[in-house]
Amino acid sequence: MIDVFAGVVLAGESAGHLALIVALIVALGVVAQILGDRYRVPSVLFLIFAGILVGPEGIGNWVTFIDPIVTQDTFGGALSTIVGLSVAVIVFEGAFHLKISKLREAPSANVKLVTLGAAVSFIGTTVAVRYLLGTEWAIAGVIGALLVATGPTVITPILEVVAVRDRVEAALETEGIVNDVTAAILAVVIFEVLQIEEASVQIYIEEFSRRLGTGVVIGLVVAGIVWYVLRHIDLSPDNAPQNARLLTLAGAVVAFATANEIASEAGVAAVATAGIVLGNADLPYEEQIEEFKGDVTLIVLSFVFIALAALLEFDKLLGLGWQGIALVLVVALVLRPLLVFASTTGGQFTWSERWFISLVGPRGIIPASVATLFALELQSTNPGGADTLVGAVFLVILLTVVFEAGLARQIAEALDVIPMRVLIIGGGQVGRSLADRLDDRGENVVIIEQNPEIVELAREAGFTVHKGDGTDTDVLRAAGADNAKIVVAATGDDDANLLVAQLANSKFSVDTVIARANNSDNVEAFEDLGVRTISSAMATAWAIDNEIERPALSDWITHFGEEGDIQEITVTSDELVGRTLSEIGPELPPGCLVALVSRDGEVQVPGADFTLQEGDNLTLLGERDSVREAMSFCHPED
């Protein structure tokens, strides 16, 4: 009886100790997120440093009388399960945010990144491991397969603090999610098939297809069930949003566990499939589901990266010598740019965007967790191969996370790939209508609004909305005023619009500041303060007059976002400077003409013999695609 009582007491103490560790991990995760937001650095960088600090290579290694807080034995045999379920939630959230409309930004490049790009990464890394580390082809192939993955565990935190264009974001997200699936399944197939005598290419293909197919089918089934329940079954009106969030999260976990039970690592494919389907299925309470999953992901991301620290052994990393560093350089600075440039050739990406994608490809949790699993299995039969496997994978993860994720914002700023924002203060009908037009032209639009109902309306319309008072300097800064090229004060309050305009000019030095004057008597006062002003009454009168006097032009201008476009662009191309409009006319895209030229503050309608100079501002008018092509022709840096 005493022995039983003692066992219960010890178990209670152990459970209490574990609860304290869990609380510490959660606290570190929250602190990492706060630091990331404060210093505009991906939180994953702070997470991995925090993990190292509490792991065996951290404070417990530096101070002899302090034991490591988190080790491989902390969670016992449950560590792999915890990591697996955490990865499931993270992959599901990343896939849920991957909208089909966003994928259309650069469809060919997205497809190439996950096919041609993955193949280049796999083959190149395998060869590099084989000859740099001198390991056998089997181990090299497993490492090559694992290091194909970037993954949402590292890409999502980067994109939260680095606001790139939709096409760049879509490319990185698609690659991360799809290649996580590809890498996990491919590595497992190679590892398992290598143990089969007389393995053939057919066996590799069959095993890969079986796991991928299992994951896709399970993901589709679970997504179908969740969708049907959310759309057709009453979830209780009082708690419907909460029930929807819980049902969606449960669906992700069930899909992962079920698929993994049928075929190892098929769970990643299942949650990715379910996430993409549900994220594009127009679910009720979709915004509440996204917010909830974001909070859950923060917690599990903390667990994953701090558990990763328990797996780091610096001796194994250092044991690779200079060859290990050479491997990282080949993977990050040779193979990565090669696969990105090969995949984006002839696409919509600028050179700067292609370099940004090339230099921001940190490896994530999937390689770490699968490599650890394989190393445990190899330890008794091939300890040297196990050490090489873990050392190579973790060295690439550690260095790419520290340098590529940690410096992602600085890389983006150096390459000038962060699009300048257009801030619209006021999300009413005027603000949303303007945002719709600007967004359709490819501008990076953010609406600032403090009315909760209007915030919901704007978000449901698909706009990025920052909730807060637009007359507050901190709110403007948080919404991106430091990187704004245009600020439009479009509220129904003239006093608020005037204050916003003055803050944008004095505090943030925004190039273009425009204010809406609801009372036409205030226009003169606005303009006396140097604020470009649009009178609501006069704008309406002009529109009516245009409809009366020139209905065809009025109708065309009203719908130019769909049928045509008018844009101003500054001449910077050496091919245009010193040439007349008649000379460059045949080189302009069909359906586009130069309507006006502004030079030294004077605007004129140019004739055929007008000679262009660098710095001229051209007003281009014509078909939408032709105008966009002409803009690139006149100003190739854009």
VEXZADO-995555 format. One record per residue (C-alpha): y, x, z; residue number from 1. Coordinates in steps of 0.2 Angstrom, whole numbers. Each point is the difference from the previous one (the first is absolute). Example, Ala and Ser with C-alpha at 12.3 -4.5 7.8 and 13.67 -1.06 7.14 Angstrom:
<sites>
SITE      c2      c1      c3   balum
SITE     -22      62      39       1
SITE      17       6      -3       2
</sites>
This chain:
<sites>
SITE      c2      c1      c3   balum
SITE       0       0       0       1
SITE      12      14       5       2
SITE      -4       9     -17       3
SITE       4     -16     -10       4
SITE      16      -2      10       5
SITE       5      18      -3       6
SITE      -4      -3     -19       7
SITE      12     -15       0       8
SITE      14      10       8       9
SITE      -2      14     -12      10
SITE       0     -11     -15      11
SITE      15      -9       7      12
SITE       9      17       2      13
SITE      -5       5     -18      14
SITE       6     -17      -7      15
SITE      16       2      10      16
SITE       2      18      -7      17
SITE      -3      -6     -18      18
SITE      12     -14       2      19
SITE      14      12       5      20
SITE      -4      11     -15      21
SITE       1     -16     -11      22
SITE      17      -4       8      23
SITE       6      18      -4      24
SITE      -5      -1     -18      25
SITE       9     -17      -2      26
SITE      15       7       8      27
SITE       0      16     -11      28
SITE      -2     -11     -15      29
SITE      15     -10       5      30
SITE      10      16       4      31
SITE      -5       7     -17      32
SITE       6     -15      -9      33
SITE      17       0       9      34
SITE       2      18      -4      35
SITE      -4      -3     -18      36
SITE      13     -13      -2      37
SITE      13       9      10      38
SITE      -2      16     -10      39
SITE      -5      -8     -17      40
SITE     -16      10       0      41
SITE     -17      -8      -3      42
SITE      -8      -4      17      43
SITE     -17       7      -6      44
SITE       8      18       3      45
SITE       4      -4      18      46
SITE     -17      -8       3      47
SITE     -10      15      -6      48
SITE      11      11      11      49
SITE      -3     -11      15      50
SITE     -19      -1      -4      51
SITE      -1      19       0      52
SITE      10       1      16      53
SITE     -12     -11      10      54
SITE     -16       7      -9      55
SITE     -11      15       4      56
SITE      12      11     -10      57
SITE      15      -6       9      58
SITE       6       1      18      59
SITE     -17       1       7      60
SITE      -2      16     -10      61
SITE      16       8       5      62
SITE       0      -5      19      63
SITE     -17       6       8      64
SITE       1     -13      14      65
SITE       3     -15     -11      66
SITE     -15      -8      -9      67
SITE       2      -7     -18      68
SITE       5     -18       1      69
SITE      -9      -5     -16      70
SITE     -16       8      -7      71
SITE     -15      -5     -11      72
SITE      -9      -6      16      73
SITE      15     -11       6      74
SITE      -6     -16      -9      75
SITE     -19       6      -1      76
SITE      -9      -7     -14      77
SITE      13     -13      -3      78
SITE      12      12      -8      79
SITE      -6      -3     -18      80
SITE       0     -18       2      81
SITE      18       0       7      82
SITE       6      11     -14      83
SITE     -10     -11     -13      84
SITE       8     -16       6      85
SITE      17       8       1      86
SITE      -1       6     -18      87
SITE      -6     -18      -5      88
SITE      16      -7       7      89
SITE      11      13      -8      90
SITE      -8      -1     -17      91
SITE       1     -19       1      92
SITE      19       0       4      93
SITE       4      12     -14      94
SITE     -10     -10     -12      95
SITE       8     -16       6      96
SITE      17       7      -4      97
SITE      -6       5     -18      98
SITE       8     -14     -11      99
SITE      -6      -2     -18     100
SITE      19      -2      -5     101
SITE       3      18       7     102
SITE     -15       7      -9     103
SITE       7      -6     -16     104
SITE      14      12       2     105
SITE     -10      14      -8     106
SITE     -18      -7      -3     107
SITE      -6      14     -11     108
SITE       5      14      12     109
SITE      -8      -9      15     110
SITE     -16      -2     -10     111
SITE       0      19      -5     112
SITE       4       6      18     113
SITE     -16      -9       7     114
SITE     -11       6     -15     115
SITE       6      15      -9     116
SITE       9       6      15     117
SITE     -14      -2      12     118
SITE     -12       9     -12     119
SITE      12      15      -2     120
SITE       1       1      19     121
SITE     -18      -2       3     122
SITE      -6      13     -13     123
SITE      15      12       4     124
SITE      -3       0      19     125
SITE     -18       2      -2     126
SITE       2      15     -11     127
SITE      13       8      11     128
SITE     -11      -3      16     129
SITE     -15       8      -9     130
SITE       9      16      -5     131
SITE      13       2      14     132
SITE     -11      -4      15     133
SITE     -17       6      -8     134
SITE      -9     -16       6     135
SITE     -14      -8     -10     136
SITE       4     -13     -13     137
SITE      -7     -14      10     138
SITE      12       3      14     139
SITE      14       3     -12     140
SITE      -3     -16      -9     141
SITE       1     -10      17     142
SITE      16       9       4     143
SITE       7      -4     -17     144
SITE      -5     -18       1     145
SITE       8      -2      17     146
SITE      17       8      -4     147
SITE       2     -12     -15     148
SITE       7     -12      14     149
SITE      18      -1       5     150
SITE      -1     -17       8     151
SITE      12     -13       8     152
SITE      -2       8      17     153
SITE      12      14      -6     154
SITE       9      -9     -15     155
SITE       6     -15       9     156
SITE       9       9      14     157
SITE       9      10     -13     158
SITE       5     -15     -11     159
SITE       7      -8      16     160
SITE      14      14       1     161
SITE       1       5     -18     162
SITE       7     -14     -10     163
SITE      -6       5     -18     164
SITE       0     -11     -15     165
SITE     -13     -14      -2     166
SITE      -9       9     -14     167
SITE      -2      16      11     168
SITE      -5     -10      15     169
SITE     -13     -10     -10     170
SITE      -7      16      -7     171
SITE      -2       8      18     172
SITE      -7     -15       8     173
SITE     -12      -4     -14     174
SITE      -7      18       0     175
SITE      -1       0      19     176
SITE     -10     -16       1     177
SITE     -11       2     -15     178
SITE      -4      18       3     179
SITE      -4      -3      18     180
SITE     -14     -11      -6     181
SITE      -5      12     -14     182
SITE       0      15      11     183
SITE     -10      -7      14     184
SITE     -14      -8     -11     185
SITE      -1      16     -12     186
SITE      -2      12      15     187
SITE     -13     -11       8     188
SITE      -9      -1     -17     189
SITE       0      18      -3     190
SITE      -5       4      18     191
SITE     -15     -12       0     192
SITE      -6       3     -18     193
SITE       0      19       2     194
SITE     -14      -3      13     195
SITE     -10      -8     -14     196
SITE     -11      12     -10     197
SITE       3      -1     -19     198
SITE      16     -10       2     199
SITE       8      -5     -17     200
SITE      16      -6      -6     201
SITE      -7     -18      -1     202
SITE      -4       0      19     203
SITE      18       6       4     204
SITE       7     -14     -11     205
SITE     -12     -13       7     206
SITE       4       4      18     207
SITE      18       0      -3     208
SITE       0     -16      -9     209
SITE     -11      -8      14     210
SITE      12       4      14     211
SITE      16      -4     -10     212
SITE      -8     -16      -6     213
SITE      -5      -5      17     214
SITE      17       3       7     215
SITE       9     -10     -14     216
SITE     -12     -15       2     217
SITE       1      -1      19     218
SITE      19       2      -1     219
SITE       1     -14     -13     220
SITE     -11     -11      10     221
SITE      10       3      16     222
SITE      17      -2      -8     223
SITE      -6     -16      -8     224
SITE      -5      -7      17     225
SITE      16       5       8     226
SITE      10      -7     -14     227
SITE      -9     -17       0     228
SITE       2      -2      19     229
SITE      19       5       0     230
SITE       3     -12     -15     231
SITE     -11     -15       4     232
SITE      -4      -1      18     233
SITE      12      -5      14     234
SITE       2      15      11     235
SITE      10     -10      14     236
SITE      18      -3      -4     237
SITE       6       8      17     238
SITE     -10      16      -3     239
SITE      -2       1     -18     240
SITE       9      16      -3     241
SITE      -9       9      14     242
SITE     -17      -7      -6     243
SITE       4       6     -18     244
SITE       3      17       6     245
SITE     -15       1      11     246
SITE     -11      -7     -14     247
SITE       6      13     -13     248
SITE      -3      14      12     249
SITE     -17      -6       4     250
SITE      -4      -2     -18     251
SITE       5      19      -3     252
SITE     -12       6      14     253
SITE     -14     -12      -5     254
SITE       1       6     -18     255
SITE       0      19       5     256
SITE     -15      -2      13     257
SITE     -10     -11     -12     258
SITE       2      11     -15     259
SITE      -4      16      10     260
SITE     -16      -8       7     261
SITE      -6      -3     -17     262
SITE       5      17      -8     263
SITE       9      15       9     264
SITE      19       2      -4     265
SITE      -1     -17     -10     266
SITE      12      -7      14     267
SITE      15       9      -7     268
SITE      -2      -8     -17     269
SITE      -3     -17       9     270
SITE      17       1      10     271
SITE       9       7     -15     272
SITE      -6     -14     -11     273
SITE       3     -14      13     274
SITE      18       7       3     275
SITE       5       0     -18     276
SITE      -7     -17      -3     277
SITE       8      -8      15     278
SITE      17       9      -2     279
SITE       2      -8     -17     280
SITE      -7     -17       4     281
SITE      16      -8       6     282
SITE      -7      -4      18     283
SITE       9     -11      12     284
SITE       9      10      14     285
SITE      -1      16     -10     286
SITE      15       7       8     287
SITE      -7      -2      17     288
SITE     -16       7      -5     289
SITE       9      16      -7     290
SITE      10       2      16     291
SITE     -15      -2      11     292
SITE     -11      12     -10     293
SITE      14      13       1     294
SITE       0       0      19     295
SITE     -19       1       0     296
SITE       0      14     -12     297
SITE      12      10      11     298
SITE     -12       0      14     299
SITE     -16       4     -11     300
SITE      10      14      -9     301
SITE       3       8      17     302
SITE     -18      -1       5     303
SITE      -5       7     -17     304
SITE      11      15       0     305
SITE      -2       4      19     306
SITE     -19      -1      -2     307
SITE       2      12     -15     308
SITE       8      13      12     309
SITE     -16      -1      10     310
SITE      -9       6     -16     311
SITE      11      15      -3     312
SITE      -7      17       3     313
SITE      12      14      -4     314
SITE     -14      13       0     315
SITE      -8      -9     -15     316
SITE      17      -1      -9     317
SITE       4      18       3     318
SITE     -17       5      -5     319
SITE       3      -4     -18     320
SITE      13      14       0     321
SITE      12       2     -15     322
SITE     -12      -9     -11     323
SITE       3     -16      10     324
SITE      19       1      -3     325
SITE      -4       4     -18     326
SITE     -10     -16      -1     327
SITE      14     -10       7     328
SITE      12       7     -12     329
SITE     -11      -3     -15     330
SITE      -3     -18       6     331
SITE      18      -4       4     332
SITE      10      10     -13     333
SITE     -11       2     -15     334
SITE     -12     -14      -1     335
SITE      11     -13       7     336
SITE      14       3     -12     337
SITE     -12       2     -14     338
SITE      -8     -17       3     339
SITE      16      -9       3     340
SITE       8       6     -16     341
SITE     -15      -3     -10     342
SITE      -1     -18       6     343
SITE      19      -4      -2     344
SITE       2       7     -17     345
SITE       9     -12     -12     346
SITE       4     -12      15     347
SITE      16      -6       8     348
SITE       1      14      13     349
SITE      14      13       0     350
SITE      -4      18       2     351
SITE       7      -1      18     352
SITE     -11     -15       4     353
SITE     -16       9      -7     354
SITE       4      16      10     355
SITE       3     -11      16     356
SITE     -17      -8      -3     357
SITE      -8      17      -3     358
SITE       8       7      16     359
SITE      -4     -15      12     360
SITE     -19      -2       0     361
SITE      -6       4      18     362
SITE     -18      -4       4     363
SITE      -5     -13      13     364
SITE     -13      -6      12     365
SITE     -14      -5     -12     366
SITE      -3      19      -4     367
SITE       0       4      18     368
SITE     -11     -13       7     369
SITE     -13       2     -14     370
SITE       0      19       1     371
SITE      -3      -1      19     372
SITE     -15     -12      -3     373
SITE      -7      12     -13     374
SITE       3      15      11     375
SITE     -10      -7      14     376
SITE     -15      -4     -12     377
SITE       1      18      -7     378
SITE       2       9      16     379
SITE     -19       2       3     380
SITE      -5       5     -18     381
SITE      16       8      -7     382
SITE      12       5      14     383
SITE      10      12     -12     384
SITE       2     -14     -13     385
SITE       5     -12      14     386
SITE      14      12       6     387
SITE       6       3     -17     388
SITE       0     -19      -3     389
SITE      10      -4      15     390
SITE      12      15      -1     391
SITE       5      -3     -18     392
SITE       3     -19       2     393
SITE       9       1      16     394
SITE      11      15      -6     395
SITE       5      -9     -16     396
SITE       4     -16      11     397
SITE      10       9      13     398
SITE      11      11     -12     399
SITE       3     -14     -12     400
SITE       5     -12      14     401
SITE      11      12       8     402
SITE       9       6     -16     403
SITE      -1     -14     -12     404
SITE       1     -15      12     405
SITE      12       9      12     406
SITE      12       5     -14     407
SITE      -2     -15     -11     408
SITE      17      -6       2     409
SITE       8      17      -3     410
SITE     -11       2     -15     411
SITE       6     -17      -6     412
SITE      19       4       3     413
SITE      -2      17      -9     414
SITE      -8      -8     -15     415
SITE      13     -15       1     416
SITE     -14     -13      -1     417
SITE       7     -12      13     418
SITE       9     -13     -10     419
SITE      17      -4       7     420
SITE       1     -18       8     421
SITE      10     -15      -4     422
SITE       4      -8      17     423
SITE       5     -19      -1     424
SITE       7      -6      17     425
SITE      -4     -19       0     426
SITE     -16      -8      -5     427
SITE       7     -17      -5     428
SITE      -1      -7     -18     429
SITE      13      12      -6     430
SITE      -8      15       7     431
SITE     -18      -5      -5     432
SITE       6      -4     -18     433
SITE       8      17      -2     434
SITE     -15       9       8     435
SITE     -11      -9     -12     436
SITE      10       6     -15     437
SITE       1      18       7     438
SITE     -18       1       4     439
SITE      -5      -6     -17     440
SITE      10      15      -7     441
SITE     -10      12      11     442
SITE      13       3      14     443
SITE      -6       4      17     444
SITE       7     -15       9     445
SITE       1      -3      19     446
SITE       7     -16       7     447
SITE       8       0      18     448
SITE       0     -17       8     449
SITE       0      -6      18     450
SITE      -4     -18      -1     451
SITE     -19      -2       3     452
SITE      -2     -14     -12     453
SITE       8       9     -14     454
SITE      -9      15       3     455
SITE     -16      -9      -2     456
SITE       6      -8     -16     457
SITE       5      17      -7     458
SITE     -17       8       5     459
SITE     -10     -14      -8     460
SITE      10       2     -16     461
SITE      -7      18       0     462
SITE      16      10       6     463
SITE       1      14      12     464
SITE      10      -7      14     465
SITE       7      10      15     466
SITE       3     -12      14     467
SITE      17       3       9     468
SITE      19      -1       0     469
SITE       7       8     -15     470
SITE      16       4       9     471
SITE      -9      11      12     472
SITE       0      19      -5     473
SITE     -17       3       7     474
SITE      -7     -14     -10     475
SITE       7       6     -16     476
SITE      -6      17       3     477
SITE     -18      -6       4     478
SITE       0     -10     -16     479
SITE       4      15     -10     480
SITE      19       1      -2     481
SITE       0      19       0     482
SITE     -10      -1     -16     483
SITE       9     -15      -8     484
SITE       9       1     -16     485
SITE       6     -18       1     486
SITE       4     -12      14     487
SITE       4     -18      -3     488
SITE       7     -10      14     489
SITE      -5     -18      -5     490
SITE       0     -10      16     491
SITE       9     -17       2     492
SITE      12       9      13     493
SITE      15       9      -8     494
SITE       4       9      16     495
SITE     -18       7       1     496
SITE       1       5     -19     497
SITE      16       9       3     498
SITE      -7      10      15     499
SITE     -16       4     -10     500
SITE      10       6     -14     501
SITE      11      11      11     502
SITE     -16       8       9     503
SITE      -8       3     -17     504
SITE      15      10      -6     505
SITE       5       9      16     506
SITE     -17       3       9     507
SITE     -12       2     -15     508
SITE      11       5     -15     509
SITE      -9     -12     -11     510
SITE       4       2     -19     511
SITE       2     -19      -3     512
SITE       5     -13      13     513
SITE       3     -18      -5     514
SITE       5     -14      11     515
SITE      -2     -19      -3     516
SITE      16     -10       4     517
SITE      -4     -17       5     518
SITE      18      -5       2     519
SITE      10       5     -16     520
SITE      16       2      11     521
SITE      -9      16       8     522
SITE      -3       9     -17     523
SITE      17       9       1     524
SITE      -2       5      18     525
SITE     -18       7      -5     526
SITE       7      10     -15     527
SITE      15       7      10     528
SITE     -13       8      11     529
SITE      -9       8     -16     530
SITE     -14     -12       0     531
SITE      -7      -6     -17     532
SITE       0     -19       2     533
SITE      -8     -14      -8     534
SITE       7     -17       3     535
SITE     -13     -14       1     536
SITE      12     -13      -6     537
SITE       6      11     -15     538
SITE     -17       5      -4     539
SITE      -6     -18      -2     540
SITE      16      -4     -10     541
SITE      -4      15     -12     542
SITE     -18      -6      -2     543
SITE       5     -18      -4     544
SITE      14       6     -12     545
SITE     -13      12      -9     546
SITE     -12     -15      -2     547
SITE      14     -10      -8     548
SITE       8      13     -11     549
SITE     -15      11      -5     550
SITE     -16      -9       5     551
SITE     -12      11     -10     552
SITE       7      16       8     553
SITE       0      -8      17     554
SITE     -18      -5      -2     555
SITE      -5      17      -5     556
SITE       9       8      14     557
SITE      -8     -12      12     558
SITE     -17       4      -5     559
SITE       2      18      -5     560
SITE     -12       5      14     561
SITE     -14      -8     -10     562
SITE       6       2     -18     563
SITE      12      14      -1     564
SITE      10      13      11     565
SITE      17       8       2     566
SITE       1      16       8     567
SITE      12      15       3     568
SITE      -6      17      -1     569
SITE       8      17       0     570
SITE      -3      12     -14     571
SITE      -8      16       5     572
SITE     -12       4     -14     573
SITE       4      15     -10     574
SITE      -7      -9     -16     575
SITE      15     -12       1     576
SITE      15      11       5     577
SITE      11       3     -15     578
SITE      -8     -12     -12     579
SITE       7     -16      -7     580
SITE      -7     -18       3     581
SITE      -5      -1     -18     582
SITE     -10      16       2     583
SITE     -10      -5      15     584
SITE      -1     -19      -5     585
SITE     -17       3     -10     586
SITE      -7       9      16     587
SITE       4     -15      12     588
SITE     -14     -12       3     589
SITE       0     -16     -12     590
SITE       9     -15       8     591
SITE      13      11      10     592
SITE      18       4      -3     593
SITE      14       9       9     594
SITE      13     -14       4     595
SITE      13      10      10     596
SITE       4      18       5     597
SITE      10       4      15     598
SITE       8      17       1     599
SITE      13       6      12     600
SITE       3     -17       7     601
SITE       3      -8     -17     602
SITE     -12     -12      -8     603
SITE      -2      -3     -19     604
SITE     -11      -7     -13     605
SITE      -6      15     -10     606
SITE       0       1     -19     607
SITE     -14       9     -10     608
SITE      10      16       0     609
SITE       2       1      19     610
SITE      -5      17       7     611
SITE      -9       0      16     612
SITE       3      12      14     613
SITE      -9       4      16     614
SITE       5     -12      14     615
SITE       4     -14     -11     616
SITE      -6     -17       7     617
SITE      -9     -10     -13     618
SITE      -3     -19       1     619
SITE     -16      -4      -8     620
SITE      -4     -18      -6     621
SITE     -16      -6      -8     622
SITE     -18      -4       3     623
SITE      -6       4      18     624
SITE     -13      13      -5     625
SITE      11       8     -13     626
SITE      14       2      12     627
SITE     -11       8      13     628
SITE      -6      12     -13     629
SITE      18       4      -6     630
SITE       5       4      18     631
SITE     -14      13       1     632
SITE       6       7     -17     633
SITE      18       2       6     634
SITE      -4       5      18     635
SITE     -17       9       0     636
SITE       1       5      18     637
SITE      -3     -19       6     638
</sites>
